[in-house]
Amino acid sequence: MEIALLLNEGSDELGDLAAVAPCAGWSSQASLQWVRGQLALRIRAVAPSPGLDAVQMAAVFEGSQWRIDSQSTGSVSEEGAVEPKDVDTLLSDVLRCVPAYLVPSHTTDPMFVDLSAGAGDDALLDRLCDQLQEPCGLYVWGLAMGWEMSVTHAVTDGLPEVRIAGRLPRQIDERLLVAPAEGENPLVPGAINSSWLLHNDGWVLNSEAAGFAGASGRIACGDLDEFVWVMALGAPDSVLDSTVMATRWHSEGASIPTSSLPVTPLKAEDSPSSDVVGARLEMIADWAGVSGFSERLSPTRAAVARYLKDRHHGTEGYYVLEFSDGQCYVGESVNLPVRLDQHRARYSDLQGVRIRSDDIPRRVPDVKRHLRIQERIFIHAAQNVGLLARNINEMATMIGASKHLDRIVSPVEQEKWLSAPDSTNASDLAGRRAYSEERLASSTVNFRQFVTLPDADQITRIIGQYLARCVPYPARTEYQSWALSCLTKPGWKRGRLSCITIAMTETLTLFYDGGSASPGGKVQVNDAELFPTEYSELAFSRRHPTIRIVPAEYEESGPGQSFLYAYSLDDLERLLDDVAVTRAAATTALHIMRKGPCMQRKVHSPQLTEAAFRYVPSTAVSSALTH
């Protein structure tokens, strides 16, 4: 879901004055605040030359748009009296006094230039704003995010300087100020300060003067994107459209939404005829051309690097691989030539590649996330026109049959489960398997030790919630497809309490981290499901501010997988209460389960599994054990 800033709902004239005044050299202060039950915007700008009145604009958000407060908008005298004026007149007043260093075409001696005649010239306004794009962009973004922002123009040691500062909004979730792990800074530090200096006709961020006010001192920051991200994390709910903050929780009766990934697997096939291959390659060429990809290139690192260099592009972008059977693979990379080398090592039938660069024309909080989201659009579009794509992470199931899982759960049942994991599990009629006395004896000691732990009940409940919401038909697939460990060695000595292993991947792990007195855990998720848009991660971090997102190193279910680390059991349980998280974890679980049988059955604890199943709603699950 894209962020819908309420500030964007204003008129063009509101936006013009908010952006142009600081770009025209007027030091400005701005804030969004609640005033008598209404969200109010107030901007005051002070002229760079003494003796001129300040200007002020005030507006309130009513219904679904901003309304300018005509009585509080106008010129402001030294005594603070407001002479009402319309915004167009104020814009002319601002442009009447612009520092000469902001007008490169100016060749005369005066320190200030009168540009009021161009108040209606959009090209002129664009030129003013473009040269201060970064500092004033940060100012406007911070204002839109509800921070109290200021812009100060000065000349320091003969160099023009623009300083941007911001203070935390008054309404903020205290959890956002909590460090996600011991020794790490909070997600939202204190006030920000930044400075740009004019060097050789260009504005350069002064990294020595850019940073946050932290609890233990100043936190340096030389990355504009980091400022943008922190401001968005700390934004009060009042400045965001309600759809951005919408959350759904299992505890409030919500169900897991349907997967957004294609649900029809490609079937395994014999070698196609040359006519079929030719037709498929022609379809790839047609689709790639319409989608802005290059002509077919030789699948070599040198050919791709030469193509990008000849067109003065960077290395970021997207690619379509073509194979000898007419199938394709759509991908993204921050380094296309290097990524192609990796594919050459994997695919012996690679015959061609088409690429499309992305020079990231706009700032985004996470470049990799930006590429993956666009990649997702390309993959779905390719599948929609009938291309046979080998992509895994953007498909709900693998290409071809699953020799292991299809014998336990039919493909039709798998598709049904993918659409509604929690409700499908709850209606499953299968009972749990029985275990021999010998098998039970081998795991009894560990389980008896486990139940003495102070957090045993909550850990058991969390495991049950994961089984009920994220594991396909857990009663049927127990032991064959997944196993649950309980204080097994050597993991127990290293702080690992329990984990669920599907095939060869530990998808849910509970552990003591770094000598912590209380346990936490991690859960593996599918990135495409959890972060479908560029700002989904931001919305996630606002819901779960203490959770750390780490790319999965072992990607048995394909690329685009992450672990969500929770440093307390309460945070982990909150994760599994979020239907967006359980949706992403369920998709990953099915991907992995289709790869093959569980390889860690020897550590399976039937006793802990039985205890966890007490938290698995089901119409027929009955315990084969009694304690």
C-alpha positions in Angstrom: 0.0 0.0 0.0 1.4 3.4 -0.9 1.6 6.1 1.6 -1.3 8.6 1.1 0.0 11.9 2.7 -2.8 14.2 3.7 -0.6 17.1 2.8 -0.9 16.0 -0.8 -4.6 16.7 -0.8 -4.1 20.5 -0.8 -4.4 22.9 -3.7 -1.5 23.7 -6.0 -1.2 27.2 -4.5 -0.8 25.6 -1.0 2.0 23.4 -2.3 3.6 26.2 -4.3 4.0 28.5 -1.3 5.1 25.7 1.1 7.9 24.7 -1.3 8.8 27.9 -3.0 9.4 30.1 0.0 12.3 28.1 1.4 13.7 27.5 -2.1 13.6 31.3 -2.7 15.9 32.0 0.2 13.2 32.7 2.9 14.0 31.1 6.3 10.8 29.1 7.2 9.1 27.3 10.0 6.3 24.9 9.5 4.2 22.5 11.5 1.1 20.3 11.4 -0.8 20.3 14.7 -4.2 19.4 16.1 -6.1 22.6 16.9 -9.6 22.4 18.3 -10.2 18.9 16.8 -8.8 19.8 13.4 -5.5 19.1 11.7 -3.9 22.6 11.1 -1.0 23.6 8.9 1.0 26.7 9.6 3.9 28.0 7.6 5.8 31.3 8.4 8.7 32.5 6.2 11.1 35.4 7.0 12.6 37.5 4.3 16.4 37.2 3.7 16.6 41.0 3.7 15.7 43.0 6.9 12.8 45.5 6.8 10.4 43.2 4.8 7.3 41.7 6.4 7.3 38.0 7.0 4.6 35.9 5.3 2.3 33.3 6.8 0.0 30.7 5.5 -2.5 28.7 7.5 -4.8 25.9 6.5 -7.1 23.3 8.1 -7.9 19.8 6.9 -11.7 19.5 6.5 -13.4 16.5 5.0 -11.0 15.2 2.5 -9.0 18.3 1.5 -7.2 21.4 2.9 -8.9 24.7 3.2 -6.8 27.9 3.4 -7.6 30.0 6.5 -7.9 33.4 4.8 -7.9 35.4 8.0 -4.6 33.9 9.2 -2.9 33.9 5.8 -1.0 37.0 4.7 1.8 39.4 5.6 3.0 39.5 9.2 4.4 42.7 10.6 7.1 42.9 13.3 4.4 43.3 15.9 2.8 40.0 14.7 -0.2 41.6 13.1 -1.5 39.6 10.0 -2.6 41.5 6.9 -4.7 39.0 5.0 -3.6 38.3 1.4 -4.3 35.5 -1.1 -1.7 33.0 -1.7 -0.8 34.2 -5.2 0.0 37.7 -3.8 2.1 36.2 -1.0 4.0 34.2 -3.7 4.7 37.4 -5.5 5.9 39.0 -2.3 8.3 36.1 -1.7 9.7 36.3 -5.2 10.3 40.0 -4.9 13.4 39.3 -2.7 15.4 36.3 -3.7 19.2 36.0 -2.8 21.3 36.4 -5.9 23.2 33.2 -5.3 20.0 31.3 -5.9 19.7 32.9 -9.4 22.7 31.7 -11.4 21.6 33.7 -14.5 21.8 36.9 -12.5 24.8 39.0 -13.5 24.3 42.4 -11.7 25.6 43.5 -8.4 22.6 43.6 -6.0 22.5 40.9 -3.3 18.8 40.3 -4.0 16.8 39.8 -7.2 13.2 40.6 -7.9 11.5 37.7 -9.6 7.9 38.6 -8.8 7.1 39.1 -12.5 7.6 35.3 -12.9 5.2 34.3 -10.1 3.0 32.6 -12.6 5.9 31.0 -14.5 6.0 27.3 -13.6 9.3 26.9 -15.3 10.9 29.6 -13.1 9.4 28.0 -9.9 10.7 24.6 -11.0 14.2 26.0 -11.5 14.2 27.5 -8.1 13.0 24.3 -6.5 15.2 22.0 -8.5 18.5 23.5 -7.3 17.5 23.0 -3.7 15.8 19.7 -4.4 17.4 17.7 -1.6 17.2 20.2 1.4 13.8 21.5 0.6 12.6 18.1 -0.4 13.6 16.9 3.1 11.8 19.9 4.6 8.6 19.3 2.7 8.7 15.5 3.5 9.3 16.2 7.2 6.4 18.6 7.2 4.1 16.1 5.5 5.2 13.5 8.1 4.0 15.8 10.9 7.4 16.9 12.1 8.0 20.5 13.2 10.4 21.7 10.5 12.6 24.8 9.9 14.7 26.0 7.0 17.4 28.6 7.8 19.4 30.4 5.0 22.7 31.9 6.0 26.2 32.7 4.7 28.9 30.8 6.6 32.6 31.7 5.9 31.5 33.2 2.6 29.6 30.1 1.6 25.8 30.1 1.2 24.3 27.5 3.6 20.9 26.0 4.0 20.1 24.3 7.3 17.2 21.9 7.8 16.1 21.0 11.2 13.2 19.0 12.6 11.7 18.0 15.9 9.7 14.9 16.8 6.0 15.3 16.5 4.1 15.6 19.7 2.0 12.4 19.1 4.3 9.4 18.9 4.0 5.7 19.7 6.5 5.2 22.6 7.4 1.8 21.2 9.1 3.6 18.3 11.5 5.1 20.7 12.6 1.7 22.1 15.8 0.2 20.8 15.1 -3.0 18.8 18.1 -4.8 20.4 20.6 -4.1 23.1 23.2 -1.5 22.1 21.2 -0.4 19.0 19.7 3.1 18.5 15.9 3.6 18.6 14.1 3.4 15.3 13.1 7.1 15.8 15.9 9.1 17.4 15.5 12.7 18.5 15.7 16.0 16.6 17.4 16.1 13.3 19.9 18.6 11.9 21.3 18.8 8.4 23.2 21.4 6.3 23.9 22.0 2.6 26.7 24.3 1.4 27.0 25.9 -2.1 30.2 24.6 -3.7 31.0 25.2 -7.4 27.4 26.1 -8.3 26.1 22.9 -6.6 24.6 22.2 -3.1 26.5 19.6 -1.2 25.4 17.9 2.0 27.7 18.7 4.9 27.9 15.3 6.5 29.7 16.7 9.6 26.6 18.7 10.4 24.0 16.1 9.6 22.6 13.8 12.2 20.1 12.9 14.9 20.0 13.8 18.6 20.3 10.4 20.4 19.9 9.5 24.0 23.6 9.2 24.5 24.7 12.0 22.1 24.6 12.9 18.5 24.1 10.1 15.9 25.8 11.0 12.6 23.8 10.6 9.4 25.1 11.2 5.9 22.3 9.5 4.0 19.2 11.5 3.1 17.2 8.4 2.7 17.8 7.6 6.4 16.3 10.9 7.3 13.3 10.3 5.2 12.8 6.8 6.6 13.1 7.9 10.3 10.6 10.8 9.8 8.1 8.4 8.2 8.5 6.0 11.1 7.9 8.7 13.6 4.9 10.3 11.9 1.7 10.6 14.0 -1.3 8.7 12.7 -3.1 12.0 12.1 -1.0 12.9 9.1 -1.5 9.7 7.3 -4.5 8.4 5.3 -6.4 5.9 7.4 -5.7 3.1 4.9 -2.0 3.3 5.6 -2.5 2.6 9.2 -5.1 -0.1 8.7 -4.2 -3.3 10.6 -5.8 -6.7 10.9 -5.2 -9.1 13.7 -6.2 -12.7 14.3 -7.1 -11.8 17.9 -9.7 -9.4 16.5 -11.3 -12.0 14.3 -9.4 -11.3 11.0 -8.5 -14.2 8.7 -5.4 -14.6 6.5 -6.0 -12.8 3.2 -5.7 -14.7 -0.1 -2.2 -14.9 -1.6 -1.3 -12.2 -4.0 0.9 -14.6 -6.0 -0.1 -16.7 -9.0 -1.6 -19.9 -7.7 -1.5 -22.1 -10.7 1.8 -24.1 -10.9 3.5 -24.7 -14.3 3.4 -28.4 -15.1 6.5 -30.5 -15.7 6.9 -31.3 -19.4 9.0 -33.3 -21.9 11.3 -31.5 -24.3 9.1 -29.3 -26.5 9.3 -29.3 -30.3 11.3 -26.7 -32.2 8.0 -25.1 -33.3 6.8 -24.8 -29.7 10.1 -23.3 -28.6 10.1 -20.8 -31.5 6.5 -19.7 -30.6 7.5 -19.3 -27.0 10.6 -17.2 -27.8 8.5 -15.0 -30.1 6.1 -14.4 -27.2 9.0 -13.5 -25.0 10.3 -11.0 -27.6 6.9 -9.4 -28.0 6.2 -9.0 -24.3 9.8 -7.8 -23.5 9.6 -5.2 -26.3 6.3 -3.8 -25.0 7.6 -3.8 -21.5 10.7 -1.7 -22.3 13.4 -4.4 -22.3 16.3 -4.4 -24.8 16.7 -6.6 -27.8 18.1 -10.0 -27.1 21.7 -9.9 -26.0 24.4 -12.6 -25.7 24.1 -13.9 -22.1 27.6 -12.8 -21.1 28.7 -10.4 -18.5 30.7 -8.4 -21.1 27.7 -8.0 -23.4 25.5 -6.7 -20.7 28.2 -4.3 -19.3 28.9 -3.0 -22.8 25.1 -2.4 -23.4 24.8 -0.4 -20.2 27.9 1.6 -20.7 27.1 2.6 -24.3 23.8 4.0 -23.1 25.2 5.7 -20.0 23.1 3.6 -17.6 24.0 2.4 -14.1 24.0 -1.3 -13.3 20.6 -1.4 -11.5 17.7 -2.8 -13.4 15.7 -5.8 -14.6 16.4 -8.7 -17.0 14.6 -11.5 -18.8 16.6 -14.8 -19.3 15.7 -17.0 -22.3 16.2 -20.8 -22.2 16.5 -23.4 -24.8 13.0 -24.8 -24.0 11.3 -21.4 -24.5 10.9 -20.8 -20.8 12.1 -17.5 -19.2 13.1 -16.0 -15.9 12.4 -12.4 -14.9 14.7 -10.8 -12.3 16.2 -7.7 -10.8 19.6 -6.7 -9.6 21.6 -3.8 -8.4 24.4 -5.1 -10.6 23.1 -6.7 -13.8 26.4 -7.9 -15.2 27.4 -9.7 -12.0 23.9 -11.2 -11.6 24.1 -12.7 -15.1 27.3 -14.5 -14.2 25.5 -16.1 -11.2 22.7 -17.3 -13.5 25.2 -18.7 -16.1 26.7 -20.8 -13.3 23.3 -22.2 -12.5 21.6 -22.7 -15.9 23.3 -24.7 -18.6 20.4 -24.0 -21.1 20.6 -20.2 -20.9 20.6 -18.8 -24.5 19.9 -15.1 -24.3 19.1 -12.1 -22.0 17.1 -8.9 -22.4 17.6 -6.0 -19.9 16.0 -2.8 -18.8 17.9 -0.4 -16.7 16.5 1.6 -13.8 18.4 4.6 -12.8 16.2 5.2 -9.7 14.9 8.6 -10.8 13.4 9.3 -7.4 14.6 8.6 -3.9 13.2 5.6 -2.2 13.8 4.3 1.3 15.2 1.0 0.0 16.6 0.7 -3.5 16.5 -3.1 -3.4 12.9 -3.1 -2.3 12.1 -0.7 -5.1 13.6 -3.1 -7.6 11.8 -6.1 -6.2 8.4 -4.4 -6.3 8.9 -3.5 -10.0 10.2 -7.0 -10.7 7.1 -8.4 -9.2 5.0 -6.4 -11.6 7.0 -7.7 -14.5 6.8 -11.4 -13.3 3.0 -11.2 -13.0 2.6 -9.5 -16.3 4.8 -12.1 -18.0 2.6 -14.9 -16.5 -0.6 -13.1 -17.4 0.3 -13.1 -21.1 1.2 -16.8 -21.0 5.0 -16.9 -20.7 6.4 -19.9 -18.9 8.4 -18.3 -16.1 10.8 -20.3 -13.9 10.5 -17.8 -11.0 9.8 -19.3 -7.6 9.5 -16.5 -5.2 6.7 -14.9 -7.1 4.7 -18.1 -7.6 2.6 -19.7 -4.9 3.8 -23.2 -6.0 6.8 -24.6 -7.8 7.1 -25.6 -11.4 6.0 -29.1 -11.8 4.7 -31.7 -9.3 5.9 -32.2 -5.7 6.6 -35.9 -5.5 6.6 -35.7 -1.7 3.7 -33.4 -0.8 1.3 -34.3 -3.6 1.0 -37.8 -2.0 0.0 -36.3 1.3 -2.0 -33.3 0.2 -3.5 -33.2 -3.2 -2.7 -30.2 -5.5 -6.3 -29.1 -5.3 -6.1 -29.1 -1.5 -2.9 -27.2 -1.6 -4.5 -24.5 -3.7 -7.4 -24.4 -1.3 -5.1 -24.1 1.6 -3.1 -21.3 0.0 -6.3 -19.2 -0.4 -7.2 -19.5 3.3 -4.6 -21.2 5.5 -6.1 -20.7 8.9 -9.7 -21.6 8.1 -8.7 -24.5 5.9 -6.5 -25.9 8.7 -9.4 -25.5 11.2 -11.7 -27.6 9.0 -9.3 -30.4 8.2 -10.6 -33.8 9.3 -7.3 -35.6 9.6 -6.1 -36.8 13.0 -2.5 -36.8 14.3 -0.2 -39.8 13.8 0.6 -42.2 16.6 4.1 -42.9 17.9 5.6 -46.0 19.4 6.5 -46.2 23.0 10.2 -46.4 22.0 9.9 -43.2 20.0 8.1 -41.4 22.8 10.7 -42.5 25.4 13.6 -40.9 23.3 12.1 -37.4 23.6 10.4 -37.5 27.1 13.5 -36.2 29.1 13.8 -33.1 27.0 10.1 -32.3 27.2 10.0 -32.7 31.0 12.9 -30.3 31.2 11.1 -27.9 28.8 7.9 -27.7 30.9 9.9 -26.4 33.9 10.9 -23.3 31.9 9.1 -20.1 33.1 8.0 -19.3 29.6 7.0 -22.8 28.5 3.3 -22.1 28.3 3.8 -19.0 26.1 6.3 -20.8 23.9 3.9 -23.7 23.4 1.1 -21.3 22.5 3.3 -19.5 19.9 4.2 -22.8 18.3 0.5 -23.7 18.2 -0.4 -20.4 16.6 2.3 -20.9 13.9 1.1 -24.4 13.2 -2.6 -23.3 13.0 -1.9 -20.3 10.7 1.2 -21.0 8.7 1.8 -24.8 8.2 -0.2 -26.7 5.6 -2.6 -29.3 7.1 -0.3 -29.7 10.2 -1.9 -32.9 11.5 -1.4 -34.6 8.1 2.0 -33.3 7.4 3.5 -33.7 10.9 6.7 -35.7 11.0 6.7 -36.4 7.2 7.0 -32.7 6.1 7.9 -30.9 9.3 9.4 -31.6 12.7 9.4 -29.8 16.0 12.5 -29.9 18.2 12.6 -29.5 22.0 15.9 -28.6 23.7 18.0 -30.6 21.3 21.7 -30.5 21.4 23.9 -28.7 20.5 21.3 -26.0 19.9 20.1 -26.1 23.5 23.5 -25.3 24.8 23.7 -22.3 22.5 20.3 -21.0 23.6 18.0 -22.6 21.1 14.8 -23.8 22.8 12.7 -25.2 19.9 12.3 -24.9 16.2 10.0 -26.0 13.4 11.9 -27.5 10.5 10.1 -27.9 7.1 12.1 -29.9 4.6 15.6 -28.6 5.5 14.7 -25.1 6.6 14.1 -23.9 10.2 11.1 -21.6 9.6 10.2 -20.8 13.2 12.9 -20.7 15.9 12.7 -19.8 19.6 15.9 -19.0 21.4 17.8 -17.0 24.0 19.8 -14.4 22.1 23.2 -13.1 23.3 22.7 -14.2 26.9 19.4 -12.6 27.3 17.4 -13.5 30.3 14.2 -13.9 28.3 13.7 -15.7 25.0 12.7 -14.4 21.6 12.4 -15.9 18.2 12.4 -15.6 14.4 10.0 -16.5 11.7 10.7 -16.8 7.9 8.5 -15.0 5.5 8.0 -14.4 1.8 9.0 -10.8 1.0 6.7 -10.5 -2.0 3.7 -11.3 0.2 4.7 -9.1 3.2 6.1 -6.1 1.3 4.0 -5.8 -1.9 4.7 -2.0 -2.3 7.6 0.3 -1.6 6.1 1.5 1.6 4.8 -1.8 3.0 8.0 -2.2 5.0 7.4 1.2 6.6 3.8 0.3 7.6 5.2 -3.0 8.9 7.8 -1.2 11.0 5.2 1.1 12.5 3.2 -2.0 13.5 6.2 -3.9 14.8 8.9 -1.3 15.6 11.2 -3.6 17.6 11.4 -6.3 14.9 14.5 -6.7 12.9 14.3 -7.8 9.2 17.2 -9.9 8.0 17.4 -11.5 4.5 17.4 -15.3 4.7 20.8 -16.7 3.8 19.5 -20.2 3.0 16.8 -19.8 0.4 15.3 -23.3 0.0 12.1 -21.8 -1.2 13.8 -19.4 -3.6 15.0 -15.8 -3.4 13.1 -13.0 -1.7 12.9 -14.6 1.8 13.5 -12.8 5.1 13.6 -13.6 8.8 11.7 -11.5 11.2 13.6 -11.4 14.5 11.7 -10.7 17.7 13.6 -10.1 20.9 10.7 -11.0 23.2 8.0 -13.6 23.2 5.4 -10.9 23.4 6.8 -9.4 20.2 6.9 -12.7 18.5 3.3 -13.5 19.4 2.3 -10.0 18.1 4.0 -10.9 14.8 1.9 -14.1 14.5 -1.2 -12.2 15.3 -0.7 -10.0 12.3 -2.5 -11.5 9.2 0.0 -9.9 6.8 2.8 -11.7 8.6 1.0 -15.1 8.8 0.1 -14.7 5.1 3.8 -14.3 4.2 4.9 -17.1 6.5 2.3 -19.5 5.2 3.3 -18.9 1.6 7.0 -19.6 2.5 6.0 -22.8 4.4 4.1 -24.2 1.4 7.0 -23.4 -0.9 9.5 -25.2 1.3 7.2 -28.2 2.0 6.9 -28.9 -1.7 10.6 -29.3 -1.9 10.7 -32.6 -0.1 10.3 -34.5 3.2 11.5 -33.2 6.5 15.2 -34.0 7.1 15.2 -33.4 10.9 12.7 -36.0 11.9 15.0 -37.6 14.4 14.7 -34.5 16.7 10.9 -34.4 16.5 9.2 -34.1 19.9 5.7 -35.7 19.8 5.1 -34.4 23.4 5.8 -30.7 22.6 3.8 -31.1 19.4 0.8 -32.5 21.3 1.0 -29.6 23.7 1.1 -27.1 20.9 -1.8 -28.7 19.1 -4.0 -27.7 22.0 -3.8 -24.2 20.4 -4.6 -25.5 16.9 -8.4 -25.2 16.1 -9.5 -28.3 14.3 -12.6 -30.3 13.8 -10.9 -33.7 14.2 -7.3 -33.4 15.6 -7.1 -35.9 18.4 -4.1 -36.6 20.5 -2.5 -40.0 20.1 -0.6 -39.4 23.4 -1.5 -39.0 27.0 0.8 -37.7 29.7 
